[in-house]
C-alpha cells in the first residue's frame, strides 16, 4: 500500500508504479491546462472535471492495451488520455477543429478513437453499458481474447440501462469489466440522497457474477485487485463489477471546487488525492528521485502544450462538412429541392418459392447468416422453440446455433445496445423488437447512439445494424400499447434508415438490403400482412434498393401514396373508385428514409392530385411532410392541394370494431379521395 516504504515488499513492480504515475501526471496536466486555458479565454469547451479519479485509468493502462475496448462517459477525458487517444487530436476535437480525432463533430463528450480502443464516449449517463456488452460479445464470438472496460460513475448505478447490461453480461458470461468510478457524488447529489443501497459492488452478486470494491486512491491496492480481475475476464470467467472508490474534488461541470463537500471533506480528499500522494510515495520509498519525477512532469507539460498549440492552430470545422457522415452516402440526406433518382431492383430471376411474409423474413435472415459470419440475431424469444413470437426466426437457431441466434432477457435497452456495440466493430447484428410500441423503451439507444454514432465520430465508427420491429395496427385486440405506427418518431432522427414492406417479395429484398447496409436500419413489419397471401420470391441473394418506390397501380386522376399494410387498403379503394370513373394511381413507398420523392413527384405531375395515406396518427405524421413537399414543388399545376389521411388523434382502442374506424380503411379512403377530388 502507499503507506509502505519497504521497496522490496510493495506488491507491485516499481517500474509499473512509475508508469502509473506517468499516466497520472499526463492526466493532471491535461486537467490543469483545460482549467487555465478556459479561464484565460484561450479556448472554450464544456468540461466535466475528473480531479481525484486519475489513478483508475492510469492503473488500467498498465494492464490493458489498444487491442482492448473501452467505453466511457462525458467525464472521461482521464480515461481517454490513459487509453492512448493522441493528445493533439483529443484537444482539437474538444475545440471542434477539423484535425480532431472525430473531425470536430463529436466534441469533448463524444470521443471515438478505434486505433487506441476507445470506441465510444456517451453524454447520456449509464448508456454506454449496453453498448459495451456488444463490443464484448463481438470479441467473444470472434475468439479474440480482448476485454472491454465500460466506465461510469456511481450515479449511473441508478439507471435501468446499467442493470439491463449487467444482467445480460452475466447471462452470457461476457468478457467485460463494469468499472464504477465511485466518486461519491452523482452530478450534484450525494449517494445517501439518491439510494438506500450504496453497496454497488454487491449488485453484481445479485445478478450472478463477481463484484469487488477497492480504494481507487491507492494505485498499489488498485493494481493488485485489477490484475486479478483482468486475468479472470481474459480467461473467460465472465464479467466483473469493480467499485473503485475515490472522491471527485471538482464541481460537476466547470472549474470550481466541489461545492457539495464540507471544508473538512475537501481537505481530507485533497490529502488523499492520488496524484501528489503517489508522487510523494515514490520519493519516500526511494523508487524515484526528484529529478526523475520532475522529468516525467516536464514531459507531460510539454506534451500538453504541444497538443494545445496544435489544436488552436487547426482550422475550425465548417459548413462544408456539415452533411457528411450522417449516412455512408451523403446523397441520402434529404434536402429541399433535391430528389435523387435511384435505380430500381433487378427483375426476379432464377428459382423461386411461394412464401408468406413471415417466411420471406426467415429466408432473408437465413441467407444473411450463411453469407456473412458477422451476422447474428438477438431478441426476445427468438430461439427454437418458439422461433420468435411471430415465428419470424423459426428454425434458424436449430440451423445456425445458439451463438448466432441468441434469445435475450426481456430488456430492450440491452438488446439494442448490444447490437450497436457489436456493429461498431464490424459485425452485422439483427435485433428484434417485438412491437413498435417498445421503441419507446429503448429510444435512447436507437436515437442517441446507433443513429448518431457515425456523425459524432466523424466517420471513425459506424453502426451497420438492423432492427426488425413489428407493427400490429389493423389487427384488433392489441390495444393502445401494442398497436401504434411510430415511423414518424424514427424519421425525425438523422442517421436512421427506415423500410416498410407490403409484400413478401419486398420483405425479402428490403430486409436483405438493410442487413448489408452500412447504416443502422429499421425494418418495420406489418402483422396484418405477416401470415397473409403468399408470393413467389427468389431463393438466395435478392435485394431491393432503399429509396425506390413502386407503382402498384397506374392511374390518371389522383395519386395515393402509402406504405405497409395500408397499400392493400389503397388498392382496394382504387378498385372501387374505378367503378365510379376515378382513376387512382397507387404508389408504395417501401422505403421511408431515404424517400423516393422523384417517383412520387413524377406521378403527381401526371395526376395533379395527391393523398398520402398511413396508419399512423395523421397529426404530425409522415403524410404532412410528403404533402407539404408536393405542394411546394408542384403548386402551379395542382388541381387541388396535396393532402394526407391518417389515424385519428386518440390511443388505439382494444375494441377491434373501434380500431378499424380509427385508422384509414377502404371505405374511409374512398370518402377522403372524393373530398380531394371536389377541391379546387
N, C-alpha and C positions, 0 to 999 in steps of 0.2 A: 504494500500500500504506500501512498505518498508520504506517510509519516515515517516509513522505514528509511534508514540511512545505510544499511548494510548492502553494499553494491553487489555482493555475491549471493544475496538472498532476496532479490527483487520480485521474482515471479514473472519477469519479463526480460527479454534481451535488451541491454542498454541501447543498442542501435535502433531497436524498434521504438523505444520510448522517445528517442531523439527524433525519429521520423514522425511520431505522433505530434511532438511539439512543433516540428517544422510545419505541418499542416495547420496546426492551431495558430501559429504565427501568421501564416498566409491569410487565414480566415479573419484574424483580428485586424490585420492591415486593410483588408477589404472593407470590413465594418467601419474602421476609423476613416478611411478615405471617402466612403459614401457619406458619412456624417459631416465631415469637414467640407467636402465638395458641395454638398447640397446646402449647407448652412451659409457657405460663402457665395452661393449663386453661380458656381462654375457649371453645374448641371442640375437637373431636377428629374427625379422619377419617384414613384411610390415605393416606400421601403418599410419592410416589417422587420425590425431588428431581432437578431437571434443571440445577442450578447449573453454569455453564460452557457450556451449549448455547444460550444466549439469542439469539445472532446469527443462527442458522439460520432460525427462523420470522420474526424481525424483518426480515431481509433479504427473505425470500419475500413478506412482506406488502406490500413496495413494488412487487412485480412481478405480483401476483395480486389478485383481489378476491372479493367474496361470490358472484359468478357461478361461480367455480371451486370444484371439490370438494376436500375434504381428508379423509383418514382418518389417525388417529394411534393411539397406544398409551396405556397407563395412565400412563407417564412422559411425558405430553404436555400438561400444563397450559400450558406456554410456547407450544405450538402453538395451543391454544385461545384464549389471550389475544391473540396476534398475528392470528389469523384473524378476530377480531371478536366472539367469543361475549361477550355482555354480562356484565360482572364481577359485577353484583349477583346475577344468576340463576346464574352459574357457582359463586359461593361458596354460594349457597342450595342448589344441587344437591349440592355436596360435603358439606354439612351435613345432607342428607336432609330438606330443607324443601319444603313444598308449592309455594312460589314458585320452586323450582329450574327450570332450563331443561327438565328432564325430570320435573318434579313430585316430585323426590326419590327416584325409583325406580331410577335408574341409579347415582347417586353419582359420585364423582370418577373412577373408571376407565371410565365408560360414557357420556360426554357425547355428545349428538347435538343439533345446532342447525342445521337446514336453512337458516334465514334467513341465517346467516353462511357457509354452505357447509361447515360442519363436520358431516359426515354420519354419522360413526361413530367411536367410540373403543373399542378392544378391550383386554381384560385378558389376552388369550392372545397370547403372543409370536409375531409373524410372521403372525398370522391375518388381519390387515387387508389384506394384499397381494392375495389373490384377489378380495376384495370390491371393492377399489379398481378392479380391472380392469373389473368390471361397471359401475361409475359411468362409467369412461372409454368403455366400449363404448356405453352409452346415449347419451352426448354425441356420439360419432362417428356412430351410426345416425341421430340426430336432426339432425346437421349444426349443432350449437350453438356450436362454437368454444371450448367450455370445455376446461380441462385439469384433471387430477386429480393431486394430490400425496399419496402414501402415505408416511408417516413410520414408521420403525422403527429400532431400534438395531443395532449391529454383531452382537450376539448372535443376532438373528433371521436372519442370513445362514446359520445352520446348520439352519434349519427347512425341511422339504420344501415347505411351502406357499409360501414365498417363491420357491423355484426354479420350482415349477409356475407361479406367477403371472408370473414374468419370462419364462418360455418362451412362455406363451400371449400375453402382451403383445407380444413380439417377432414372433410369427407373425401376429398380427392388426394390427400397427402401431397400437397404441392410443395415444391422447394422454395419457400418464401419465408422471409423474416418480417413480421409486423413490428416495426420499430416505433414505439410510442415514446416520443421525446417529451416526457412529462416535466414541463417547466412550471407546473403547479397553478397555471392560470389559463383559462380558456378565453382568449381575447381579452376581455375586461372583467372576467368573472372568475373568482377563486373556486377551487374544487369543492369545498363544502357547500357552496351556494348552488352548484348545479348537479350534484349527485350525492346519494346516501351510500353509494357503493364505490369507494375510492380505490379498491383493490383491482386495478386494471389488469394486472398480470393474471389474477385469478379467473378472469373471464375466459381465458383460453382453456383452462381446466374444465370449465362447464361445457365447452364445445369439443372436448376430447383430445386436446393437444397441449403441449407444454407451454407454460408461461413462466418467465423469470423476471426478477426485479433487481436492479443493480444501481449503484451510486455512479451517476454519469459525470460527477465532478472529480472522480478518481480514475484516471486513464489506465492505471495498472490493474485495478479491480475490473474495470470495464473490459479491458483487453482479455483478461483471463476468462471472463464469462463469455464474451463474444467469440473467442477462439473455439470453445466447445460448441457453441450454437452453430457457427458456420460449418464446422466439421459434420455435425449431425444433419444439418439441412442438405449439405452436399451429398451425404451418404444415403439420402433418400428416406430419412426417418420422418419426413413430414414437416409442417410449418412449426415455427416457434414465435411466440409473442414476447417481446422484450420491452419491459417498462424501465426506461432509462431516466432516472430521477435527477433533475437539475433545478435550476431556477432562472427564469428569464429576468434579466436585470433591467431591460428597457421596456418602454411602453409597447402597446400593441402595434401601432403604426406611427412612425416619426422618430424623434431623436432625444426625447426626454427620458429621465429615469422612470422606472415603473411606479406609477402613481398609486398602485394598489398595495404596495409594500410599506410597512412602517419604517421609520428611520432605523430601528434595530434590525429588522428583517433585511433591509437593503445593505446595511453594514456587514451583517453576517454573510449575506450572499456574495458580496464583493470579496470578503476574506476567503471564501470557498471557491471563488472563480477559477476555473481550471487553467486558464492561460498563464497568469502570473504565478499561480500556485505550482504548476508543473515546472515552470522556468526556475523558480526558487529551489525546487526539489533537485533538479538536475545539477544545480550548483552545489547544494548542500551534500548530496550523495557523492560528489566528485565524479559524476558521469561526464559532465561538460564543464569547460572553462567559460568565463565571461566573454572571452574573445570569440570562442566558437559560437556561443548563443547570439552574440552581437552580430556575427556574420550571417547567421540564419535570419535574424530580424532584418538586417540591412538588405539581404536578398529579397525578402518579402516586400519591403518598402519599395525597392527598385522595380520589382515585377509589377506591383500595383500601379506605380507611377507611369511606367511604360504602357500599361493597359489603358489607363485613363487618357493618356496622350493620344494613343491610337484611336480610342473611341471618339474623343472630342474632335479629332481631325476627320473622322469618317463622315461621309455625306448622309444627311437625314433621309429617311425613307420618303418617297414622293408618290404622287398620284399615278405616275406611270406604271407602278407595280400593284395598284390597288386591286385589280380584278384577277391577278394571277394567284394561284394556289387556293382558290375557292374550290375548284374541281381540278382534276388532272388536265382537262381541256378547258381553257378559258372561254371557249366558244359556248360552253354550256351555261354560262352565267347569263341570265335574261337581261336584255336591255330594251328599253322602249325604242321601237322603230327598227330593230334588228331581229330578223326572223330567219335563222339558218335553214337551208334545205338539206335534209338528211336522206340518204338512200334507204329505200325500202329493203325489207328482208328478201333473201333469195327464195325462189319458189320451193315448195316441199318436193323433195326427191328421194328416191330410194325406198327401202322397206318402211311400211307404216303399220300402225296398230290402233284399233279403236280404244280410246281411253276416256274415262271421265276426268274432270279437272283434278280431283284429288290424286288420281293415278298418274296424271301428267306431272304433277308436283313431285311425286315419288320418283318418277323417271328422270326428271331434271337433276334431282339430288343424287340419284344413283349414278348417273353419268359423271357428274362432277367429282364424286368420291373416287371413281375409277380413273379420272383424267388427271387429278392433282392430289398428291399425298398431303398437301397442306389444307385440304378441305376437311372440315369436320362439322358435326351437328351438335347443338346443345339446346336444351329446353325442357320444360316440364313434361314428364310422361311420354317422352318420345321413344323410349326403348320398346323392345318386344317382350311380351305384350305390354301395352295395347297397340304400340306403333303410332302413338300420338292420339290425343283425344278425338281428333277428326280423321285418324288413320292416314295422315299425310306423310308418315315416316315408316309405315308398316313394312316389315321385312328388312329394313336397312341395317338395324343393329345385328340381326342374325347373319347378314351377309358380310358386313364390314367390321363388326366387333364393337365392344363397349368403349374402346378408346376413342373411336371416331364417331360414334353415335351415343351421346352422353346425356342421360337423364339428369336433371338438376333438382336441387331443392326448389320449393315454391318461393322464389326470390328473384324478381325481375331485374333489380339493380345488379345483382351478382351475375345474372345471365348476360346482360348487355355489356357490363363492364368487362367480363372475361373475354367476350367476343372482341371487344375493342382492343384489349391488350394483346391478344393473340394476333390480331390483324396488324397491329403496329410493327410486328416483326415478321410480316410476310405471309402469315397463314391466311386462309380464306374461310373463316367460320360462317356458319349459317345458324342464326339464333332464332328460335321460335318463341313468339309471344302469343298466348292462346287467343286473346281477344284484343281488338284495337283499343278498347277502354283501358287496358292495362298499360298503355303507353304512358298514362299519367303517373304511374308508379315509378317509372324509370326515365322520366323526361330528362333529368339532368344528365344521365349517361349518354342518351341519344343526342340531345341538342347542344349541350355544353362541351362534350368531349368527342364523341365519334364524328359529329358533323364538323366541328371547328378545328380538329387537330391538324389537318393539312395546312390550313391557313395560319394558325397560331405558330406552327413550327416552320413556316416559310418553305414548306415542301420537304423539310428534312425527314418527316414521317408522314404516313397516310394510313387510312383505315379501310382496306378492301374487305368489308364485311357485308353480309346480307341479313336483314331482319325480315322474317316471314311473320305476317300479322293477319289474323282472321278478322273479317268484318261480318257481323251476323244480322245486319238490318234486312228487313224483308222476309224474315222467317216467322217471327212472332213468338212470344213466350219467354224471351230472354230478359226483357225489362230494361230499365234505364241505365244500368251499369254494365251491360254486355251487348249493347246494340248500336253503339254510335259509329258514325263515319267521321273520323278525325283527321282526314288528309290535310285539311287547311292548317291545322296545328303544325304538321310536319313541313308543309310547303313554305311556311314562314321562316324556316331556318336555312340560311345559306350553307351549302356543303352536303346536304342530303339529296339523294335521287329517289324518286317515288314512281313505282309501276303499279298498275291496277288492271289485271286481265279480265276479260269477259268470256273467254273460250278456253277449252283445254289446250288447243294449239298455242294460244298466246301465253297461257300459264307456263307451258314448257319453254317457249322461246324467250319470254321476258325473264323468267327466273334464272335460266342458264346464263343469260347476259348479265344479270345482276351479280351472280356468283363470281363471274370472272371480270367484273368491272373493277377499276382501281379506286372507286369512291364508295362510301357507305350507301347502301341501297335499302329501301323499304319496299317489300313486295306484298301488297295488300291482296288478300284472297277472299272473295265473296262466298260466304257459306251458302247463300241462296243458289249458287251455281255449282257447288262442290260435287254434289252427287247426282247432277242432272244429266243432260244429254251427252252422249259420247261423241267423239270426233276422231277422225284419222289423224294421227300425229306421227312424225318420223321417229325412228329409233336412232339414238346416238346424239351427236352434237348438232343442235338446232338452235339458232339464236335470232331474236328479233331486236333490232337496234332500239335503244331508248331514244325518245324524242321523235317517233314516227307514228302518226295517227293512221287510222284505217277507215276508209269509206265503207260502211256496212250496207248502205242502201243509197242509191243515187236519187236525186230529186231536183226540182227547179224552183219551188215556191218558198221554202224555208229550210234552214239548216238546224238540225238538232244535234247538239254537241254534248256528249255524255261519256260515261266510262263505267266499268264494273257491272253489277247486276242491273243497273238502270238501262244498259244497252238493249236488253231484251224488252223492257218496258217501252222504250222509244221505238223499237222496230215494230212492236205490236200496235203502238199508236199510229205509226206511219202507215201501216196496212189499213187501219180503219179510216184514217184521213183520206187515203187514196180513193176510197169509195165515194167520198164527197168531192172529189176533184182537186184535193190539196196534195201536191207532190212534195213530200218531205225527204230531204237528204239526211242520213244519219251518219255522224262521224264518231267513231270510237277512239278516244284519245290514247288509250292503252298506257301511255307514259305521261305522268303529270309533271314531272321535273326530270329532264328537260321536257318542255311542252312544245308540241308541233304547231306553232302559230301559222307557219307558212301554209299548211294544208287547210287549216281552219279558215284563214282569210281567203284563200282561193275559192273555197266552197261558198263563203258568204258573198264574195264578189259576184257569183253566179246567181244565187237565190235572193240576195239583197234583204234577207231577214234571217234572224238567228235567235235561238233559245238554247241556253245551257241548262242541262238537267242533271241533278245529282241527288243522292240520298242524304247527303249531309245537310245540316241546317242551312237554310237559304241565306240568313243574315250573316254577312261577312264570310260567305263560302267562296269556293274557287270560281263559281259561276259569276260572281261580281267582278272578279279580276278579268275573266275572259270577255264578258260582255262590255266592260269598260274599254278594253283594248280594241275590240271590234268597232265600237262607236268612235273611238279616237282615230282609227286608221281609215274607216270606210264611211264616215258620216255623210259625205256628199252624195253617195249613191244608194244609201239605205232607204228602203220603203217604210221602215219602222225601226225604232231604236232596238238594238240588241238587248235581250233581257235574260233573266235567269229564273229557274224554278227549282226549289229545294224543299227540304223538310221544314215543317212549322217550328217556331221557336219555343219548343217545350221538350222536357225529357221524354224519351221513348217509353211508351206505355207497355205494361206487361200484357195487356189485352191485345191479342192478335188483330182483332177487328179494328180496334182503335189505331194500332200501329200502322195498319195498311192505309189509313187515311192521313196519317201524319207525314208520310213520305210520298213522293210522286209515284203515281201508278198509271196504268194505261189510260184509264178514264180521265184522270185529272190532267195528264199531259195533253190529251186531246183538247180539253177545255182551255188550257193555257195557250196552246198553239192558236186556237181560234181567236183568243183575245189579242195575240200579237198580230194575227192576220188582219184584224179590224183596225189596228193602229195606223195612223198616217203621219 
